[in-house]
Amino acid sequence: MKIYDYNGKKNICGNRVREARQKLRLSQSELAAQLQINGIILERDSISRIEAGTRFVADYEVRVLAEILKVDIVWLLSEED
């Protein structure tokens, strides 16, 4: 499967994921643990790669990330201010 880049990144939500995670004072490991509780098996390094924009994020992962981070999916996927 070919995964394309968008403006040099594999996702557009990484910066927003980092921002929301830090606002909740969650570490990357804690976020990974919360994702695993919700059925998304990711390790801390995967969270790091998402935030850096070097990992593709599936739509079901975005949905669960939004729930855990207590943000709207549209906000996660919107351009930065």
Beta strands, then each sheet from edge to edge (+ up, - down):
end
